[in-house]
Amino acid sequence: MLVLPASWRLHLPLMPSLRLGSCDRHGQPQVCRALAADALADGRMLVLLAPHTAPRVVAALRETGQAA
């Protein structure tokens, strides 16, 4: 399991704007604005987005399980 570096977790609350990206199974990039993000205790990152405004990103995440 990949985890966020400690320095990134410290700066996460200070970021006014976040983007979430993924690629679909055909390699097409999809990007949206994230509503909020937080670092979890185990080092992973929780990102909230509105699925109705970013259906292609949600579909790509479901297809590949990869986020950037």
PDB file of N, CA, C and O in Angstrom:
ATOM      1  N   MET A   1       0.833  -1.172   0.000  1.00  0.00           N
ATOM      2  CA  MET A   1       0.000   0.000   0.000  1.00  0.00           C
ATOM      3  C   MET A   1       0.885   1.245   0.000  1.00  0.00           C
ATOM      4  O   MET A   1       1.825   1.357   0.787  1.00  0.00           O
ATOM      5  N   LEU A   2       0.568   2.168  -0.889  1.00  0.00           N
ATOM      6  CA  LEU A   2       1.293   3.435  -0.936  1.00  0.00           C
ATOM      7  C   LEU A   2       0.725   4.385   0.103  1.00  0.00           C
ATOM      8  O   LEU A   2      -0.482   4.406   0.346  1.00  0.00           O
ATOM      9  N   VAL A   3       1.600   5.170   0.713  1.00  0.00           N
ATOM     10  CA  VAL A   3       1.163   6.166   1.691  1.00  0.00           C
ATOM     11  C   VAL A   3       1.741   7.522   1.313  1.00  0.00           C
ATOM     12  O   VAL A   3       2.747   7.612   0.610  1.00  0.00           O
ATOM     13  N   LEU A   4       1.089   8.569   1.791  1.00  0.00           N
ATOM     14  CA  LEU A   4       1.575   9.925   1.546  1.00  0.00           C
ATOM     15  C   LEU A   4       2.819  10.184   2.382  1.00  0.00           C
ATOM     16  O   LEU A   4       2.883   9.763   3.537  1.00  0.00           O
ATOM     17  N   PRO A   5       3.809  10.872   1.817  1.00  0.00           N
ATOM     18  CA  PRO A   5       4.961  11.264   2.629  1.00  0.00           C
ATOM     19  C   PRO A   5       4.508  12.194   3.758  1.00  0.00           C
ATOM     20  O   PRO A   5       3.546  12.947   3.603  1.00  0.00           O
ATOM     21  N   ALA A   6       5.197  12.136   4.872  1.00  0.00           N
ATOM     22  CA  ALA A   6       4.817  12.936   6.046  1.00  0.00           C
ATOM     23  C   ALA A   6       4.756  14.426   5.719  1.00  0.00           C
ATOM     24  O   ALA A   6       3.862  15.124   6.197  1.00  0.00           O
ATOM     25  N   SER A   7       5.688  14.919   4.918  1.00  0.00           N
ATOM     26  CA  SER A   7       5.690  16.351   4.589  1.00  0.00           C
ATOM     27  C   SER A   7       4.436  16.740   3.798  1.00  0.00           C
ATOM     28  O   SER A   7       3.931  17.851   3.962  1.00  0.00           O
ATOM     29  N   TRP A   8       3.935  15.855   2.954  1.00  0.00           N
ATOM     30  CA  TRP A   8       2.710  16.139   2.193  1.00  0.00           C
ATOM     31  C   TRP A   8       1.512  16.187   3.136  1.00  0.00           C
ATOM     32  O   TRP A   8       0.640  17.044   2.992  1.00  0.00           O
ATOM     33  N   ARG A   9       1.469  15.268   4.099  1.00  0.00           N
ATOM     34  CA  ARG A   9       0.342  15.246   5.046  1.00  0.00           C
ATOM     35  C   ARG A   9       0.268  16.539   5.846  1.00  0.00           C
ATOM     36  O   ARG A   9      -0.826  17.010   6.157  1.00  0.00           O
ATOM     37  N   LEU A  10       1.422  17.121   6.184  1.00  0.00           N
ATOM     38  CA  LEU A  10       1.438  18.370   6.936  1.00  0.00           C
ATOM     39  C   LEU A  10       0.849  19.523   6.135  1.00  0.00           C
ATOM     40  O   LEU A  10       0.210  20.409   6.703  1.00  0.00           O
ATOM     41  N   HIS A  11       1.057  19.520   4.829  1.00  0.00           N
ATOM     42  CA  HIS A  11       0.614  20.631   3.983  1.00  0.00           C
ATOM     43  C   HIS A  11      -0.797  20.443   3.424  1.00  0.00           C
ATOM     44  O   HIS A  11      -1.376  21.389   2.891  1.00  0.00           O
ATOM     45  N   LEU A  12      -1.342  19.273   3.534  1.00  0.00           N
ATOM     46  CA  LEU A  12      -2.652  18.987   2.960  1.00  0.00           C
ATOM     47  C   LEU A  12      -3.745  19.958   3.416  1.00  0.00           C
ATOM     48  O   LEU A  12      -4.505  20.430   2.570  1.00  0.00           O
ATOM     49  N   PRO A  13      -3.863  20.280   4.715  1.00  0.00           N
ATOM     50  CA  PRO A  13      -4.921  21.204   5.129  1.00  0.00           C
ATOM     51  C   PRO A  13      -4.747  22.625   4.591  1.00  0.00           C
ATOM     52  O   PRO A  13      -5.705  23.398   4.585  1.00  0.00           O
ATOM     53  N   LEU A  14      -3.559  22.976   4.146  1.00  0.00           N
ATOM     54  CA  LEU A  14      -3.287  24.325   3.666  1.00  0.00           C
ATOM     55  C   LEU A  14      -3.581  24.510   2.186  1.00  0.00           C
ATOM     56  O   LEU A  14      -3.544  25.634   1.686  1.00  0.00           O
ATOM     57  N   MET A  15      -3.869  23.435   1.483  1.00  0.00           N
ATOM     58  CA  MET A  15      -4.077  23.512   0.040  1.00  0.00           C
ATOM     59  C   MET A  15      -5.489  24.001  -0.270  1.00  0.00           C
ATOM     60  O   MET A  15      -6.466  23.327   0.058  1.00  0.00           O
ATOM     61  N   PRO A  16      -5.602  25.182  -0.905  1.00  0.00           N
ATOM     62  CA  PRO A  16      -6.933  25.725  -1.188  1.00  0.00           C
ATOM     63  C   PRO A  16      -7.646  25.041  -2.353  1.00  0.00           C
ATOM     64  O   PRO A  16      -8.873  25.091  -2.438  1.00  0.00           O
ATOM     65  N   SER A  17      -6.904  24.414  -3.234  1.00  0.00           N
ATOM     66  CA  SER A  17      -7.512  23.786  -4.400  1.00  0.00           C
ATOM     67  C   SER A  17      -6.770  22.499  -4.722  1.00  0.00           C
ATOM     68  O   SER A  17      -5.541  22.474  -4.787  1.00  0.00           O
ATOM     69  N   LEU A  18      -7.521  21.447  -4.920  1.00  0.00           N
ATOM     70  CA  LEU A  18      -6.932  20.146  -5.226  1.00  0.00           C
ATOM     71  C   LEU A  18      -7.560  19.586  -6.489  1.00  0.00           C
ATOM     72  O   LEU A  18      -8.750  19.780  -6.739  1.00  0.00           O
ATOM     73  N   ARG A  19      -6.781  18.908  -7.263  1.00  0.00           N
ATOM     74  CA  ARG A  19      -7.266  18.224  -8.454  1.00  0.00           C
ATOM     75  C   ARG A  19      -7.066  16.733  -8.264  1.00  0.00           C
ATOM     76  O   ARG A  19      -6.090  16.299  -7.652  1.00  0.00           O
ATOM     77  N   LEU A  20      -7.987  15.960  -8.785  1.00  0.00           N
ATOM     78  CA  LEU A  20      -7.877  14.506  -8.748  1.00  0.00           C
ATOM     79  C   LEU A  20      -7.879  14.017 -10.188  1.00  0.00           C
ATOM     80  O   LEU A  20      -8.729  14.417 -10.983  1.00  0.00           O
ATOM     81  N   GLY A  21      -6.951  13.171 -10.515  1.00  0.00           N
ATOM     82  CA  GLY A  21      -6.859  12.656 -11.871  1.00  0.00           C
ATOM     83  C   GLY A  21      -6.776  11.146 -11.896  1.00  0.00           C
ATOM     84  O   GLY A  21      -6.381  10.509 -10.919  1.00  0.00           O
ATOM     85  N   SER A  22      -7.151  10.594 -13.017  1.00  0.00           N
ATOM     86  CA  SER A  22      -7.047   9.165 -13.258  1.00  0.00           C
ATOM     87  C   SER A  22      -7.029   8.962 -14.764  1.00  0.00           C
ATOM     88  O   SER A  22      -7.360   9.871 -15.526  1.00  0.00           O
ATOM     89  N   CYS A  23      -6.650   7.789 -15.178  1.00  0.00           N
ATOM     90  CA  CYS A  23      -6.727   7.422 -16.591  1.00  0.00           C
ATOM     91  C   CYS A  23      -7.669   6.235 -16.715  1.00  0.00           C
ATOM     92  O   CYS A  23      -7.662   5.335 -15.875  1.00  0.00           O
ATOM     93  N   ASP A  24      -8.474   6.238 -17.761  1.00  0.00           N
ATOM     94  CA  ASP A  24      -9.374   5.107 -17.971  1.00  0.00           C
ATOM     95  C   ASP A  24      -8.599   3.925 -18.535  1.00  0.00           C
ATOM     96  O   ASP A  24      -7.388   4.022 -18.736  1.00  0.00           O
ATOM     97  N   ARG A  25      -9.263   2.833 -18.788  1.00  0.00           N
ATOM     98  CA  ARG A  25      -8.559   1.622 -19.244  1.00  0.00           C
ATOM     99  C   ARG A  25      -7.931   1.775 -20.623  1.00  0.00           C
ATOM    100  O   ARG A  25      -7.127   0.940 -21.037  1.00  0.00           O
ATOM    101  N   HIS A  26      -8.298   2.849 -21.341  1.00  0.00           N
ATOM    102  CA  HIS A  26      -7.713   3.128 -22.650  1.00  0.00           C
ATOM    103  C   HIS A  26      -6.579   4.146 -22.559  1.00  0.00           C
ATOM    104  O   HIS A  26      -6.012   4.546 -23.576  1.00  0.00           O
ATOM    105  N   GLY A  27      -6.254   4.563 -21.336  1.00  0.00           N
ATOM    106  CA  GLY A  27      -5.168   5.507 -21.137  1.00  0.00           C
ATOM    107  C   GLY A  27      -5.559   6.961 -21.289  1.00  0.00           C
ATOM    108  O   GLY A  27      -4.691   7.833 -21.284  1.00  0.00           O
ATOM    109  N   GLN A  28      -6.850   7.244 -21.424  1.00  0.00           N
ATOM    110  CA  GLN A  28      -7.315   8.622 -21.560  1.00  0.00           C
ATOM    111  C   GLN A  28      -7.338   9.286 -20.185  1.00  0.00           C
ATOM    112  O   GLN A  28      -7.983   8.778 -19.268  1.00  0.00           O
ATOM    113  N   PRO A  29      -6.643  10.415 -20.028  1.00  0.00           N
ATOM    114  CA  PRO A  29      -6.638  11.087 -18.733  1.00  0.00           C
ATOM    115  C   PRO A  29      -7.968  11.773 -18.437  1.00  0.00           C
ATOM    116  O   PRO A  29      -8.627  12.298 -19.335  1.00  0.00           O
ATOM    117  N   GLN A  30      -8.343  11.759 -17.176  1.00  0.00           N
ATOM    118  CA  GLN A  30      -9.546  12.433 -16.693  1.00  0.00           C
ATOM    119  C   GLN A  30      -9.155  13.196 -15.433  1.00  0.00           C
ATOM    120  O   GLN A  30      -8.450  12.661 -14.577  1.00  0.00           O
ATOM    121  N   VAL A  31      -9.601  14.427 -15.316  1.00  0.00           N
ATOM    122  CA  VAL A  31      -9.233  15.267 -14.183  1.00  0.00           C
ATOM    123  C   VAL A  31     -10.464  16.023 -13.692  1.00  0.00           C
ATOM    124  O   VAL A  31     -11.321  16.411 -14.487  1.00  0.00           O
ATOM    125  N   CYS A  32     -10.548  16.232 -12.370  1.00  0.00           N
ATOM    126  CA  CYS A  32     -11.619  17.043 -11.801  1.00  0.00           C
ATOM    127  C   CYS A  32     -11.096  17.785 -10.583  1.00  0.00           C
ATOM    128  O   CYS A  32     -10.007  17.504 -10.081  1.00  0.00           O
ATOM    129  N   ARG A  33     -11.879  18.718 -10.128  1.00  0.00           N
ATOM    130  CA  ARG A  33     -11.558  19.438  -8.904  1.00  0.00           C
ATOM    131  C   ARG A  33     -12.105  18.645  -7.730  1.00  0.00           C
ATOM    132  O   ARG A  33     -13.272  18.255  -7.722  1.00  0.00           O
ATOM    133  N   ALA A  34     -11.264  18.413  -6.750  1.00  0.00           N
ATOM    134  CA  ALA A  34     -11.692  17.718  -5.540  1.00  0.00           C
ATOM    135  C   ALA A  34     -12.359  18.721  -4.600  1.00  0.00           C
ATOM    136  O   ALA A  34     -11.957  19.883  -4.533  1.00  0.00           O
ATOM    137  N   LEU A  35     -13.370  18.266  -3.882  1.00  0.00           N
ATOM    138  CA  LEU A  35     -14.071  19.128  -2.932  1.00  0.00           C
ATOM    139  C   LEU A  35     -13.293  19.278  -1.629  1.00  0.00           C
ATOM    140  O   LEU A  35     -13.271  20.352  -1.029  1.00  0.00           O
ATOM    141  N   ALA A  36     -12.658  18.194  -1.199  1.00  0.00           N
ATOM    142  CA  ALA A  36     -11.891  18.204   0.047  1.00  0.00           C
ATOM    143  C   ALA A  36     -10.963  17.001   0.063  1.00  0.00           C
ATOM    144  O   ALA A  36     -11.154  16.037  -0.678  1.00  0.00           O
ATOM    145  N   ALA A  37      -9.968  17.077   0.912  1.00  0.00           N
ATOM    146  CA  ALA A  37      -9.041  15.955   1.065  1.00  0.00           C
ATOM    147  C   ALA A  37      -8.511  15.958   2.493  1.00  0.00           C
ATOM    148  O   ALA A  37      -8.418  17.003   3.136  1.00  0.00           O
ATOM    149  N   ASP A  38      -8.171  14.784   2.967  1.00  0.00           N
ATOM    150  CA  ASP A  38      -7.621  14.650   4.309  1.00  0.00           C
ATOM    151  C   ASP A  38      -6.701  13.435   4.338  1.00  0.00           C
ATOM    152  O   ASP A  38      -6.902  12.477   3.591  1.00  0.00           O
ATOM    153  N   ALA A  39      -5.719  13.479   5.181  1.00  0.00           N
ATOM    154  CA  ALA A  39      -4.817  12.347   5.364  1.00  0.00           C
ATOM    155  C   ALA A  39      -5.393  11.444   6.450  1.00  0.00           C
ATOM    156  O   ALA A  39      -5.783  11.920   7.516  1.00  0.00           O
ATOM    157  N   LEU A  40      -5.446  10.163   6.183  1.00  0.00           N
ATOM    158  CA  LEU A  40      -5.921   9.194   7.158  1.00  0.00           C
ATOM    159  C   LEU A  40      -4.770   8.771   8.063  1.00  0.00           C
ATOM    160  O   LEU A  40      -3.602   8.938   7.712  1.00  0.00           O
ATOM    161  N   ALA A  41      -5.100   8.229   9.212  1.00  0.00           N
ATOM    162  CA  ALA A  41      -4.081   7.839  10.198  1.00  0.00           C
ATOM    163  C   ALA A  41      -3.084   6.819   9.648  1.00  0.00           C
ATOM    164  O   ALA A  41      -1.926   6.791  10.065  1.00  0.00           O
ATOM    165  N   ASP A  42      -3.535   5.981   8.711  1.00  0.00           N
ATOM    166  CA  ASP A  42      -2.636   4.951   8.169  1.00  0.00           C
ATOM    167  C   ASP A  42      -1.786   5.450   7.010  1.00  0.00           C
ATOM    168  O   ASP A  42      -1.076   4.660   6.389  1.00  0.00           O
ATOM    169  N   GLY A  43      -1.843   6.767   6.700  1.00  0.00           N
ATOM    170  CA  GLY A  43      -1.006   7.344   5.653  1.00  0.00           C
ATOM    171  C   GLY A  43      -1.671   7.456   4.301  1.00  0.00           C
ATOM    172  O   GLY A  43      -1.114   8.056   3.382  1.00  0.00           O
ATOM    173  N   ARG A  44      -2.863   6.881   4.166  1.00  0.00           N
ATOM    174  CA  ARG A  44      -3.571   7.034   2.895  1.00  0.00           C
ATOM    175  C   ARG A  44      -4.249   8.394   2.850  1.00  0.00           C
ATOM    176  O   ARG A  44      -4.280   9.116   3.847  1.00  0.00           O
ATOM    177  N   MET A  45      -4.790   8.738   1.688  1.00  0.00           N
ATOM    178  CA  MET A  45      -5.439  10.027   1.497  1.00  0.00           C
ATOM    179  C   MET A  45      -6.899   9.805   1.136  1.00  0.00           C
ATOM    180  O   MET A  45      -7.217   8.994   0.266  1.00  0.00           O
ATOM    181  N   LEU A  46      -7.781  10.527   1.806  1.00  0.00           N
ATOM    182  CA  LEU A  46      -9.204  10.495   1.515  1.00  0.00           C
ATOM    183  C   LEU A  46      -9.518  11.730   0.678  1.00  0.00           C
ATOM    184  O   LEU A  46      -9.225  12.852   1.092  1.00  0.00           O
ATOM    185  N   VAL A  47     -10.112  11.530  -0.493  1.00  0.00           N
ATOM    186  CA  VAL A  47     -10.457  12.640  -1.381  1.00  0.00           C
ATOM    187  C   VAL A  47     -11.950  12.581  -1.658  1.00  0.00           C
ATOM    188  O   VAL A  47     -12.487  11.538  -2.031  1.00  0.00           O
ATOM    189  N   LEU A  48     -12.609  13.710  -1.470  1.00  0.00           N
ATOM    190  CA  LEU A  48     -14.039  13.804  -1.746  1.00  0.00           C
ATOM    191  C   LEU A  48     -14.259  14.554  -3.051  1.00  0.00           C
ATOM    192  O   LEU A  48     -13.644  15.591  -3.302  1.00  0.00           O
ATOM    193  N   LEU A  49     -15.140  14.015  -3.868  1.00  0.00           N
ATOM    194  CA  LEU A  49     -15.505  14.696  -5.110  1.00  0.00           C
ATOM    195  C   LEU A  49     -16.985  14.477  -5.366  1.00  0.00           C
ATOM    196  O   LEU A  49     -17.600  13.572  -4.804  1.00  0.00           O
ATOM    197  N   ALA A  50     -17.537  15.302  -6.206  1.00  0.00           N
ATOM    198  CA  ALA A  50     -18.954  15.195  -6.539  1.00  0.00           C
ATOM    199  C   ALA A  50     -19.095  14.328  -7.788  1.00  0.00           C
ATOM    200  O   ALA A  50     -18.743  14.767  -8.883  1.00  0.00           O
ATOM    201  N   PRO A  51     -19.606  13.104  -7.641  1.00  0.00           N
ATOM    202  CA  PRO A  51     -19.664  12.196  -8.789  1.00  0.00           C
ATOM    203  C   PRO A  51     -20.508  12.729  -9.946  1.00  0.00           C
ATOM    204  O   PRO A  51     -20.230  12.414 -11.103  1.00  0.00           O
ATOM    205  N   HIS A  52     -21.524  13.524  -9.655  1.00  0.00           N
ATOM    206  CA  HIS A  52     -22.363  14.043 -10.746  1.00  0.00           C
ATOM    207  C   HIS A  52     -21.652  15.118 -11.565  1.00  0.00           C
ATOM    208  O   HIS A  52     -22.054  15.399 -12.694  1.00  0.00           O
ATOM    209  N   THR A  53     -20.592  15.727 -11.005  1.00  0.00           N
ATOM    210  CA  THR A  53     -19.842  16.724 -11.768  1.00  0.00           C
ATOM    211  C   THR A  53     -18.571  16.146 -12.398  1.00  0.00           C
ATOM    212  O   THR A  53     -17.916  16.807 -13.203  1.00  0.00           O
ATOM    213  N   ALA A  54     -18.234  14.928 -12.033  1.00  0.00           N
ATOM    214  CA  ALA A  54     -17.009  14.306 -12.548  1.00  0.00           C
ATOM    215  C   ALA A  54     -17.238  12.834 -12.880  1.00  0.00           C
ATOM    216  O   ALA A  54     -16.487  11.979 -12.409  1.00  0.00           O
ATOM    217  N   PRO A  55     -18.254  12.518 -13.677  1.00  0.00           N
ATOM    218  CA  PRO A  55     -18.551  11.104 -13.928  1.00  0.00           C
ATOM    219  C   PRO A  55     -17.427  10.357 -14.640  1.00  0.00           C
ATOM    220  O   PRO A  55     -17.251   9.159 -14.419  1.00  0.00           O
ATOM    221  N   ARG A  56     -16.672  11.036 -15.483  1.00  0.00           N
ATOM    222  CA  ARG A  56     -15.582  10.349 -16.193  1.00  0.00           C
ATOM    223  C   ARG A  56     -14.438   9.995 -15.247  1.00  0.00           C
ATOM    224  O   ARG A  56     -13.813   8.945 -15.390  1.00  0.00           O
ATOM    225  N   VAL A  57     -14.167  10.866 -14.286  1.00  0.00           N
ATOM    226  CA  VAL A  57     -13.127  10.568 -13.301  1.00  0.00           C
ATOM    227  C   VAL A  57     -13.561   9.390 -12.438  1.00  0.00           C
ATOM    228  O   VAL A  57     -12.775   8.477 -12.185  1.00  0.00           O
ATOM    229  N   VAL A  58     -14.799   9.410 -11.992  1.00  0.00           N
ATOM    230  CA  VAL A  58     -15.317   8.314 -11.168  1.00  0.00           C
ATOM    231  C   VAL A  58     -15.252   7.001 -11.942  1.00  0.00           C
ATOM    232  O   VAL A  58     -14.851   5.975 -11.394  1.00  0.00           O
ATOM    233  N   ALA A  59     -15.644   7.030 -13.209  1.00  0.00           N
ATOM    234  CA  ALA A  59     -15.596   5.813 -14.032  1.00  0.00           C
ATOM    235  C   ALA A  59     -14.153   5.321 -14.183  1.00  0.00           C
ATOM    236  O   ALA A  59     -13.895   4.121 -14.083  1.00  0.00           O
ATOM    237  N   ALA A  60     -13.219   6.239 -14.420  1.00  0.00           N
ATOM    238  CA  ALA A  60     -11.813   5.848 -14.570  1.00  0.00           C
ATOM    239  C   ALA A  60     -11.275   5.261 -13.273  1.00  0.00           C
ATOM    240  O   ALA A  60     -10.537   4.277 -13.296  1.00  0.00           O
ATOM    241  N   LEU A  61     -11.639   5.857 -12.144  1.00  0.00           N
ATOM    242  CA  LEU A  61     -11.187   5.322 -10.850  1.00  0.00           C
ATOM    243  C   LEU A  61     -11.728   3.924 -10.616  1.00  0.00           C
ATOM    244  O   LEU A  61     -11.020   3.056 -10.106  1.00  0.00           O
ATOM    245  N   ARG A  62     -12.965   3.709 -10.985  1.00  0.00           N
ATOM    246  CA  ARG A  62     -13.559   2.371 -10.821  1.00  0.00           C
ATOM    247  C   ARG A  62     -12.907   1.356 -11.762  1.00  0.00           C
ATOM    248  O   ARG A  62     -12.724   0.195 -11.396  1.00  0.00           O
ATOM    249  N   GLU A  63     -12.559   1.793 -12.969  1.00  0.00           N
ATOM    250  CA  GLU A  63     -11.956   0.878 -13.949  1.00  0.00           C
ATOM    251  C   GLU A  63     -10.544   0.473 -13.560  1.00  0.00           C
ATOM    252  O   GLU A  63     -10.179  -0.698 -13.661  1.00  0.00           O
ATOM    253  N   THR A  64      -9.742   1.449 -13.110  1.00  0.00           N
ATOM    254  CA  THR A  64      -8.316   1.192 -12.915  1.00  0.00           C
ATOM    255  C   THR A  64      -7.869   1.171 -11.468  1.00  0.00           C
ATOM    256  O   THR A  64      -6.850   0.560 -11.146  1.00  0.00           O
ATOM    257  N   GLY A  65      -8.620   1.836 -10.580  1.00  0.00           N
ATOM    258  CA  GLY A  65      -8.209   1.911  -9.186  1.00  0.00           C
ATOM    259  C   GLY A  65      -6.991   2.791  -8.969  1.00  0.00           C
ATOM    260  O   GLY A  65      -6.348   2.708  -7.922  1.00  0.00           O
ATOM    261  N   GLN A  66      -6.662   3.638  -9.951  1.00  0.00           N
ATOM    262  CA  GLN A  66      -5.490   4.488  -9.849  1.00  0.00           C
ATOM    263  C   GLN A  66      -5.881   5.948  -9.837  1.00  0.00           C
ATOM    264  O   GLN A  66      -6.757   6.383 -10.585  1.00  0.00           O
ATOM    265  N   ALA A  67      -5.213   6.701  -8.971  1.00  0.00           N
ATOM    266  CA  ALA A  67      -5.476   8.131  -8.864  1.00  0.00           C
ATOM    267  C   ALA A  67      -4.153   8.881  -8.841  1.00  0.00           C
ATOM    268  O   ALA A  67      -3.117   8.340  -8.454  1.00  0.00           O
ATOM    269  N   ALA A  68      -4.213  10.133  -9.264  1.00  0.00           N
ATOM    270  CA  ALA A  68      -3.037  11.001  -9.234  1.00  0.00           C
ATOM    271  C   ALA A  68      -3.456  12.372  -8.774  1.00  0.00           C
ATOM    272  O   ALA A  68      -2.621  13.271  -8.674  1.00  0.00           O
TER     273      ALA A  68
END
